[in-house]
C-alpha cells in the first residue's frame, strides 16, 4: 500500500505521535497513525488536524491506526461524540475504520466509542479491525449497500 505523508504532529518533547497519509490507490481515504502515550489534549489536537485535512482534501473515509497507541482515551470519547464525529459528517465523511491497539486500555476506550448509539443517530459508521486491509474491504462493501 503506497502512501504519501501529508503532515505529522509532535509533542512538546519533539516526539512524533501522529502521522497523516494520503493513500495513492485510494485518494478519498485519509490514514492516520498514532503511536506512544497520548494525553487527551494531544488526541484532540490530532483530530483537529484530521478536520483540517478533510476540509482541504475532501477525504470521505478515515482509517485510524491505533495499534501502537498507549493509554486510555475514554475521557476524550465525549468530545469525539459531540464535536469531532458530527463535524466529520458535516464535512461528508461518514466512515471510519479503527485498526485496534494491543493496549488493553486503548482497546476498551475504542470499543466504548464504537458501540455508542450517538454515532448511528448522526450517520457516522465506525468499526474495529485488526488490519488496514480489512478496513479497506469494509469500505468497499459499504459502497455496495
C-alpha positions in Angstrom: 0.0 0.0 0.0 1.6 3.2 -1.2 1.1 6.3 0.9 2.3 9.9 0.9 2.9 11.7 4.2 0.8 14.8 4.4 1.9 16.0 7.9 2.7 14.9 11.4 2.3 16.2 14.9 4.9 16.2 17.7 4.5 16.5 21.4 6.4 19.1 23.5 9.4 16.8 23.7 9.7 16.7 19.9 8.4 13.1 19.6 6.0 12.4 16.7 2.8 10.9 18.0 0.5 11.2 14.9 1.2 11.0 11.2 -1.3 11.6 8.4 -1.2 10.0 4.9 -2.9 10.0 1.6 -3.2 6.6 0.1 -2.2 6.5 -3.6 -4.7 3.8 -4.7 -7.5 5.4 -2.6 -7.2 9.2 -2.8 -10.5 9.6 -0.9 -9.1 7.9 2.2 -7.1 9.6 5.0 -4.9 7.3 7.0 -3.8 8.5 10.5 -1.3 6.5 12.5 -0.9 7.1 16.3 2.0 5.9 18.5 3.1 6.1 22.0 1.3 7.5 25.0 -1.1 10.3 24.2 -2.7 12.8 26.6 -6.3 13.9 25.9 -5.3 17.3 24.6 -2.9 15.6 22.2 -5.8 13.4 20.9 -7.9 16.5 20.4 -5.1 18.3 18.6 -4.5 15.3 16.4 -8.2 15.0 15.5 -8.4 18.8 14.8 -5.7 18.1 12.2 -8.0 15.4 10.7 -10.7 18.1 10.4 -8.3 20.4 8.7 -7.1 17.7 6.2 -10.6 16.6 5.4 -11.6 20.2 4.8 -8.6 20.7 2.5 -8.5 17.4 0.6 -12.2 16.3 0.8 -11.5 12.9 2.1 -14.6 10.7 2.6 -13.2 7.8 4.6 -10.8 7.6 7.6 -8.5 4.8 8.8 -7.2 5.3 12.3 -4.3 3.1 13.1 -4.0 2.9 16.9 -2.0 -0.3 17.1 0.9 1.4 18.8 -1.0 3.9 21.0 -0.8 3.6 24.8 -3.2 4.7 27.5 -6.9 5.3 27.7 -8.8 7.9 25.7 -12.1 7.3 27.5 -12.3 10.8 28.8 -12.0 12.1 25.2 -14.8 10.0 23.9 -17.4 12.6 24.9 -15.6 15.1 22.7 -15.5 12.7 19.8 -19.2 12.1 20.0 -20.3 15.7 20.5 -17.6 17.6 18.5 -15.4 15.5 16.2 -17.8 12.9 14.7 -20.6 15.4 13.9 -18.1 17.7 12.2 -16.9 14.7 10.1 -20.5 14.1 9.0 -20.9 17.8 8.2 -17.8 17.6 6.0 -19.0 14.5 4.1 -17.0 11.8 6.0 -19.2 9.1 7.3 -16.9 6.0 7.6 -14.0 5.3 9.9 -12.1 2.1 10.3 -10.1 1.8 13.6 -7.2 -0.6 13.5 -7.1 -1.9 17.1 -4.4 -1.3 19.7 -2.8 -4.1 21.6 -3.0 -2.0 24.7 -6.0 -3.1 26.8 -7.0 0.4 28.0 -6.9 1.8 24.4 -9.0 -1.2 23.2 -11.6 -0.7 25.8 -11.8 3.1 25.0 -12.2 2.3 21.3 -14.8 -0.3 21.9 -16.8 2.0 24.1 -16.8 4.7 21.4 -17.7 2.4 18.5 -20.7 1.0 20.5 -22.2 4.4 21.4 -25.6 4.9 19.8 -24.9 8.5 19.1 -22.8 7.5 16.1 -25.8 5.8 14.4 -28.0 8.7 15.2 -25.7 11.1 13.3 -25.0 8.7 10.4 -21.3 8.1 11.3 -20.2 4.5 10.7 -17.2 3.2 12.8 -15.9 -0.3 13.1 -12.9 -2.0 14.7 -10.5 -4.2 12.6 -7.2 -5.9 13.1 -5.7 -4.8 9.8 -5.8 -1.9 7.3 -6.7 -4.4 4.6 -9.9 -5.5 6.4 -10.9 -1.8 6.9 -10.4 -1.2 3.2 -12.6 -4.3 2.4 -15.3 -2.9 4.7 -15.2 0.5 2.8 -15.6 -1.3 -0.5 -18.5 -3.4 0.9 -20.2 -0.2 2.2 -20.2 1.3 -1.3 -22.4 -1.6 -2.5 -25.1 -1.2 0.2 
